[in-house]
Amino acid sequence: MAEPRSRLAPAPNPPTVGETPWIESLDVDAFRVPTDAPESDGTLEWHSTTLVLVRAHSAGQSGMGIGYADRASASLAREVLAPLVEGGDALSPASHRSVMLRAVRNMGRAGIAAMAIATVDNALWDLKARLLGLSLDMLLGAVRESVPV
């Protein structure tokens, strides 16, 4: 039986007290993934899905965020959001979320902007967990001890 993820080993070089790792860069990519057959939710049919991938880098670690959105979401993450968080504190994802929300004020917070923010936000939380050598459930707090699979 595999060891639970909550028992992950510490990161190779976890930050020490008073040391602030900074976000070195964000890589943003979008991929169009064709479906094997037409898919539908009963209101619309589609033949492909666009996956937006954000990777945040700091101190030799990388956090990943994935979203399903239009390529415009990736452009917004790359051109507007990435410059706002790069160089910032890698252990403070919540503060970056506030900055990103303010940045899209005149674009509207819903839709493409919300998807771009969520994908970057997920990458930043994953990066923080990796920098601290924790699983996301340990960092954020699990609601349940287990789930049926």
C-alpha positions as CSV (number, residue, x, y, z in Angstrom):
1,M,0.0,0.0,0.0
2,A,1.3,3.4,-1.0
3,E,2.1,5.9,1.7
4,P,-0.5,8.7,2.1
5,R,0.2,11.9,0.3
6,S,-0.1,13.8,3.6
7,R,3.3,12.2,4.5
8,L,5.3,13.7,1.7
9,A,9.0,14.4,2.4
10,P,10.0,18.0,2.8
11,A,11.1,19.9,-0.2
12,P,14.8,19.6,-1.0
13,N,15.6,23.1,0.2
14,P,12.5,24.4,2.1
15,P,12.6,28.1,3.0
16,T,13.8,28.9,6.5
17,V,12.1,31.4,8.8
18,G,12.6,34.9,7.5
19,E,13.6,33.6,4.0
20,T,11.0,34.5,1.4
21,P,11.1,32.5,-1.9
22,W,10.0,34.7,-4.8
23,I,8.0,33.7,-7.9
24,E,10.7,33.5,-10.6
25,S,8.4,33.0,-13.6
26,L,5.0,31.8,-14.8
27,D,4.8,29.7,-17.9
28,V,1.3,29.8,-19.6
29,D,0.3,27.4,-22.4
30,A,-3.0,26.5,-24.1
31,F,-3.6,23.2,-25.9
32,R,-6.6,22.3,-28.1
33,V,-7.5,18.7,-27.4
34,P,-9.8,17.1,-29.9
35,T,-12.5,14.7,-28.5
36,D,-12.8,11.2,-29.8
37,A,-16.4,11.9,-30.7
38,P,-18.7,14.9,-30.3
39,E,-19.4,15.7,-26.7
40,S,-22.4,17.5,-25.3
41,D,-23.9,18.7,-22.0
42,G,-27.4,18.8,-23.5
43,T,-27.2,22.5,-24.4
44,L,-24.2,22.6,-26.7
45,E,-22.1,20.1,-28.7
46,W,-18.3,20.4,-29.1
47,H,-15.5,18.6,-30.8
48,S,-12.5,19.7,-28.8
49,T,-11.6,21.2,-25.4
50,T,-9.0,23.8,-24.7
51,L,-6.7,23.1,-21.7
52,V,-4.9,26.1,-20.1
53,L,-1.7,25.1,-18.2
54,V,0.1,27.5,-15.8
55,R,3.4,26.5,-14.2
56,A,4.8,28.8,-11.4
57,H,8.5,28.5,-10.6
58,S,10.4,29.3,-7.4
59,A,13.5,27.9,-5.7
60,G,13.8,24.9,-7.9
61,Q,10.1,23.9,-7.5
62,S,7.2,24.2,-9.9
63,G,3.5,24.4,-9.1
64,M,0.9,23.6,-11.7
65,G,-2.6,24.9,-12.4
66,I,-4.9,23.5,-15.1
67,G,-8.1,25.0,-16.4
68,Y,-10.5,24.4,-19.3
69,A,-11.1,27.7,-21.0
70,D,-10.7,29.6,-24.3
71,R,-7.2,30.5,-25.4
72,A,-8.1,34.1,-24.5
73,S,-7.9,32.9,-20.8
74,A,-4.3,31.9,-21.5
75,S,-3.5,35.2,-23.1
76,L,-4.9,37.1,-20.1
77,A,-3.0,34.9,-17.7
78,R,0.3,35.4,-19.7
79,E,0.0,39.1,-20.6
80,V,-1.9,40.6,-17.6
81,L,-1.6,38.3,-14.6
82,A,1.9,36.8,-14.9
83,P,3.7,40.2,-14.7
84,L,1.7,41.0,-11.6
85,V,2.8,38.0,-9.6
86,E,6.3,37.4,-11.0
87,G,8.8,38.6,-8.4
88,G,6.2,38.3,-5.6
89,D,6.3,36.2,-2.4
90,A,5.8,32.6,-3.4
91,L,4.4,31.8,0.0
92,S,1.5,34.3,-0.2
93,P,-0.9,33.1,-3.0
94,A,-3.9,34.8,-1.4
95,S,-2.3,38.2,-1.7
96,H,-1.6,37.6,-5.4
97,R,-5.3,36.6,-5.9
98,S,-6.3,40.0,-4.5
99,V,-4.0,41.8,-7.0
100,M,-5.3,39.7,-9.9
101,L,-8.9,40.5,-9.0
102,R,-8.2,44.2,-9.0
103,A,-6.4,43.9,-12.3
104,V,-9.5,42.6,-14.1
105,R,-11.9,45.1,-12.6
106,N,-12.6,46.8,-15.9
107,M,-12.7,43.5,-17.9
108,G,-15.2,41.9,-15.5
109,R,-14.5,39.2,-13.0
110,A,-16.6,36.5,-14.5
111,G,-15.9,34.2,-17.5
112,I,-12.5,34.3,-19.1
113,A,-11.0,36.5,-16.4
114,A,-12.2,34.2,-13.6
115,M,-10.9,31.2,-15.4
116,A,-7.4,32.8,-15.9
117,I,-7.3,33.9,-12.3
118,A,-8.3,30.4,-11.0
119,T,-5.7,28.7,-13.1
120,V,-2.9,31.0,-11.9
121,D,-4.2,30.8,-8.3
122,N,-4.1,26.9,-8.5
123,A,-0.5,27.0,-9.7
124,L,0.5,29.4,-6.9
125,W,-1.1,27.2,-4.2
126,D,0.5,24.1,-5.6
127,L,3.9,25.9,-5.7
128,K,3.5,26.9,-2.0
129,A,2.7,23.3,-1.0
130,R,5.8,22.1,-2.9
131,L,8.1,24.7,-1.4
132,L,6.9,23.7,2.1
133,G,7.1,19.9,1.3
134,L,3.4,19.5,1.9
135,S,0.6,18.0,0.0
136,L,-2.2,20.4,-0.9
137,D,-4.6,18.7,1.5
138,M,-2.1,19.2,4.3
139,L,-1.6,22.9,3.3
140,L,-5.3,23.7,2.8
141,G,-6.8,21.3,5.3
142,A,-8.7,18.2,4.3
143,V,-12.5,18.1,4.7
144,R,-12.6,14.3,4.8
145,E,-10.1,11.7,5.9
146,S,-10.8,9.7,2.7
147,V,-13.0,9.5,-0.3
148,P,-14.3,6.4,-2.1
149,V,-12.6,5.7,-5.4
